[in-house]
């Protein structure tokens, strides 16, 4: 075998090994959240809104900085000249005094604040979506493992029932019940596999990673604190963004209102280099000079402008609507907090019940295993309890796995509700900081 052939095979083996490692590598929750925030279209849109708001703020403040424009209006004219024979011109102008511009600047600053909070809200929502999908996929994977074990136990139960039915110990219905249990558990496993595939696709869409390459790392999931509304409610980033947007509209409305009944002063300067080569200016105008300059202040005092007045009323209506929308968002968040608080009490109780049932099933399984190994100690006399059979062992194992799956389901529902409440209470950032530090 040639050296080149061996080298190719070695590269192929290494490539397959690397792909296999990559395929089954565990990805932490913090990494998934970071990737999702970078990939999210909502976050990108919010970032674009922030860039736009910063540009709008710069535009309002730059109005006081003189601009400089260079141009030319060279053209031929015959007879009496109809325009200025400017070969080159330099124009400079800027705003000197405007009562409205101050309000527009305040509106732009509030707009930047709203966009910043909107970006934060978008990142928190993406983190919530990615975390919920990641934790659910971790739960479903662990449930699938329990379901596979449960399926093995039911298959063993069918074999035992077949033997007992053939021996005339159990009726045919017991065998059919065991087969029904196998079919039901198989259906449940298929449902879990379908759900896992859907979650994997969802995480792939959120993060941009290939489907199936994200294997949750259970150890990377920090404990979700049981925060209550009484412990302190912070304004949600989205609600704060709505309030800031409302303030921006209010400042805009004030600026438009001042525009139609307050004076405005602007500065302007113009330099022209004129030429008499392509026209007959010197024939009609005496003392023609090529260099000309003018500068001064332009003062505007609105006296009769119903258009500006109507614009002020329109802006005031927009400001009122934005204020009402901000109040509505705050009320909806308060209602969501109240609903989540009530649901959490129920989910907490359900999770506790499911955990206790799982512990009881585990203890009963240990009892059955002990009796199968050592006997039940009841003897063989009249009235003694019958000795347990392998059938009892499989039934106990099936029950224990079922209770474990129920406990995991209840735990996930509780964790998801706690995450949503964290975001509603404005504590999502604290949990994200803990997540990144884990």
MARZAMI-938334 format. One line per field, with one value per residue (C-alpha): residue in one letter; x, z, y. Coordinates in steps of 0.2 Angstrom, whole numbers. Example, Ala and Ser with C-alpha at 12.3 -4.5 7.8 and 13.67 -1.06 7.14 Angstrom:
<nodes>
drenlo: [A/S] $
c1: [62/68] $
c3: [39/36] $
c2: [-22/-5] $
</nodes>
This chain:
<nodes>
drenlo: [X/X/X/X/X/X/X/X/X/X/X/X/X/X/X/X/X/X/X/X/X/X/X/X/X/X/X/X/X/X/X/X/X/X/X/X/X/X/X/X/X/X/X/X/X/X/X/X/X/X/X/X/X/X/X/X/X/X/X/X/X/X/X/X/X/X/X/X/X/X/X/X/X/X/X/X/X/X/X/X/X/X/X/X/X/X/X/X/X/X/X/X/X/X/X/X/X/X/X/X/X/X/X/X/X/X/X/X/X/X/X/X/X/X/X/X/X/X/X/X/X/X/X/X/X/X/X/X/X/X/X/X/X/X/X/X/X/X/X/X/X/X/X/X/X/X/X/X/X/X/X/X/X/X/X/X/X/X/X/X/X/X/X/X/X/X/X/X/X/X/X/X/X/X/X/X/X/X/X/X/X/X/X/X/X/X/X/X/X/X/X/X/X/X/X/X/X/X/X/X/X/X/X/X/X/X/X/X/X/X/X/X/X/X/X/X/X/X/X/X/X/X/X/X/X/X/X/X/X/X/X/X/X/X/X/X/X/X/X/X/X/X/X/X/X/X/X/X/X/X/X/X/X/X/X/X/X/X/X/X/X/X/X/X/X/X/X/X/X/X/X/X/X/X/X/X/X/X/X/X/X/X/X/X/X/X/X/X/X/X/X/X/X/X/X/X/X/X/X/X/X/X/X/X/X/X/X/X/X/X/X/X/X/X/X/X/X/X/X/X/X/X/X/X/X/X/X/X/X/X/X/X/X/X/X/X/X/X/X/X/X/X/X/X/X/X/X/X/X/X/X/X/X/X/X/X/X/X/X/X/X/X/X/X/X/X/X/X/X/X/X/X/X/X/X/X/X/X/X/X/X/X/X/X/X/X/X/X/X/X/X/X/X/X/X/X/X/X/X/X/X/X/X/X/X/X/X/X/X/X/X/X/X/X/X/X/X/X/X/X/X/X/X/X/X/X/X/X/X/X/X/X/X/X/X/X/X/X] $
c1: [0/7/11/-2/-16/-12/-11/-29/-36/-28/-36/-53/-52/-48/-61/-75/-68/-69/-86/-92/-85/-93/-110/-111/-102/-112/-115/-118/-134/-124/-116/-133/-140/-125/-127/-146/-144/-131/-141/-158/-167/-176/-160/-153/-168/-167/-149/-153/-167/-153/-141/-156/-160/-141/-141/-157/-149/-133/-144/-153/-137/-128/-140/-130/-114/-112/-112/-102/-108/-98/-106/-106/-120/-109/-120/-122/-134/-137/-145/-151/-144/-157/-145/-130/-114/-106/-92/-90/-99/-97/-112/-112/-127/-132/-146/-142/-158/-173/-185/-191/-174/-171/-186/-182/-165/-173/-185/-170/-161/-177/-178/-160/-165/-181/-170/-157/-171/-179/-163/-161/-179/-176/-160/-170/-184/-172/-163/-180/-185/-168/-167/-184/-181/-164/-171/-186/-174/-163/-179/-185/-169/-169/-187/-183/-169/-182/-195/-182/-179/-198/-200/-187/-196/-213/-205/-199/-216/-224/-212/-216/-235/-233/-225/-239/-253/-246/-244/-262/-258/-264/-279/-276/-282/-266/-255/-265/-264/-245/-244/-255/-243/-229/-238/-243/-225/-218/-231/-225/-207/-211/-220/-204/-193/-204/-203/-184/-182/-194/-184/-167/-174/-179/-162/-154/-164/-161/-142/-138/-129/-133/-148/-144/-127/-133/-133/-139/-127/-138/-124/-124/-142/-141/-155/-169/-174/-191/-194/-210/-219/-218/-199/-198/-204/-193/-199/-198/-186/-200/-211/-197/-194/-212/-211/-196/-204/-219/-207/-199/-216/-221/-205/-208/-226/-219/-206/-220/-231/-217/-213/-228/-228/-209/-196/-181/-164/-152/-135/-130/-114/-111/-96/-97/-84/-92/-87/-92/-85/-101/-113/-115/-116/-104/-115/-130/-121/-108/-93/-94/-82/-78/-77/-93/-97/-112/-117/-130/-144/-161/-175/-191/-206/-222/-237/-250/-247/-261/-251/-238/-252/-261/-244/-242/-260/-255/-239/-249/-261/-246/-239/-255/-257/-239/-242/-258/-249/-235/-248/-257/-240/-237/-255/-253/-236/-244/-259/-246/-237/-253/-257/-240/-239/-256/-250/-233/-241/-251/-235/-225/-237/-239/-220/-219/-233/-224/-207/-215/-224/-207/-199/-213/-212/-193/-195/-208/-196/-183/-195/-200/-182/-178/-193/-188/-170/-174/-192/-207/-205/-223/-220/-230/-244/-262/-266/-248/-245/-240/-222/-218/-214/-203/-220/-221/-203/-206/-222/-213/-199/-212/-221/-205/-199/-216/-216/-199/-205/-220/-208/-197/-212/-218/-201/-199/-216/-211/-194/-202/-215/-201/-191/-206/-210/-191/-193/-210/-202/-187/-175/-170/-153/-148/-151/-142/-127/-127/-129/-113/-104/-108] $
c3: [0/-5/7/-2/0/19/21/13/24/39/35/32/49/58/48/53/71/72/64/77/91/85/82/100/109/123/121/137/139/140/123/116/122/116/98/98/103/89/76/81/68/81/90/73/70/87/85/68/77/90/76/68/85/87/70/73/89/80/67/79/88/72/66/76/67/51/35/20/2/-14/-30/-48/-60/-75/-91/-106/-108/-122/-120/-104/-90/-81/-68/-58/-68/-54/-59/-41/-25/-6/5/24/35/53/66/79/90/90/104/95/92/110/112/96/104/120/109/100/117/123/107/110/127/120/107/119/131/115/111/129/128/112/119/135/124/114/129/136/120/119/137/137/121/128/145/137/126/141/149/134/132/150/148/132/141/155/141/133/150/153/136/140/156/147/134/148/156/140/140/158/155/139/150/164/151/143/160/164/179/171/159/141/146/157/142/131/145/145/126/127/139/127/113/124/129/111/106/120/115/97/104/114/99/88/101/103/84/84/98/90/74/84/93/76/69/84/85/67/71/61/67/79/84/101/115/131/146/161/173/163/168/184/196/192/208/214/213/220/215/233/233/221/204/192/176/162/148/135/147/150/131/129/142/134/117/124/132/115/107/120/117/98/101/112/98/85/96/98/80/75/88/92/82/74/70/57/51/33/22/3/-7/-26/-40/-55/-73/-88/-101/-106/-104/-106/-87/-90/-103/-91/-74/-70/-58/-61/-49/-49/-30/-20/-2/9/26/39/51/45/57/55/65/62/60/51/47/50/43/57/70/63/63/82/85/76/86/102/97/93/110/119/110/114/133/133/125/138/152/143/142/160/165/154/162/180/174/168/184/194/182/183/202/204/191/200/216/207/197/213/222/207/206/224/222/207/216/231/220/211/228/234/218/220/238/233/219/232/243/229/225/243/244/228/235/253/253/261/278/279/279/269/282/279/277/273/259/243/238/224/207/193/186/201/199/181/186/200/188/175/188/195/178/174/190/186/169/177/190/176/166/182/185/167/168/185/178/162/172/184/169/162/179/180/164/169/185/177/184/168/167/185/179/163/172/183/167/159/175/177] $
c2: [0/17/31/42/29/27/46/47/34/42/59/50/42/58/67/54/54/73/73/60/70/86/77/71/85/93/112/122/132/148/145/141/158/167/160/163/181/183/174/182/192/201/206/212/223/230/234/243/253/258/264/273/282/287/294/304/311/316/324/335/341/343/356/369/365/375/364/368/365/368/369/377/384/387/390/401/415/427/444/450/438/428/421/423/418/408/397/391/394/389/390/388/388/383/384/398/398/386/383/368/360/358/348/338/334/328/317/310/306/297/288/281/276/267/258/253/246/238/229/223/216/207/199/193/186/176/170/165/155/147/142/135/125/119/114/105/95/90/84/75/66/60/55/45/36/31/26/15/6/5/-3/-16/-20/-21/-33/-44/-43/-49/-64/-68/-67/-78/-91/-89/-89/-105/-113/-108/-97/-81/-78/-72/-55/-52/-56/-44/-31/-33/-31/-16/-8/-12/-3/12/14/13/26/37/35/39/55/59/56/68/81/80/82/97/105/101/110/124/126/124/138/149/146/143/126/110/100/87/94/101/89/98/98/96/102/119/123/134/133/144/154/154/173/180/196/202/201/216/220/229/237/225/231/231/242/254/255/259/273/280/280/289/302/304/307/320/330/329/336/350/354/355/365/378/378/388/402/404/413/404/411/403/409/409/413/412/415/415/416/424/424/435/423/414/429/447/453/467/475/477/478/490/486/468/458/440/438/440/436/438/432/436/430/424/427/418/423/412/423/414/395/383/369/370/371/356/346/351/344/328/325/328/314/303/307/303/286/281/286/275/261/262/261/246/237/240/233/218/214/216/204/192/192/189/174/167/168/159/146/144/139/125/119/119/108/97/95/91/77/70/69/61/48/44/42/30/20/19/13/0/-6/-9/-18/-29/-33/-37/-49/-57/-60/-64/-69/-60/-68/-73/-91/-104/-107/-103/-85/-81/-68/-76/-75/-62/-67/-59/-52/-41/-35/-29/-21/-11/-6/0/10/18/23/31/41/47/53/62/70/76/83/92/99/106/114/122/128/136/145/152/158/167/175/180/190/197/203/211/199/190/199/193/175/177/184/168/158/166/164/145] $
</nodes>
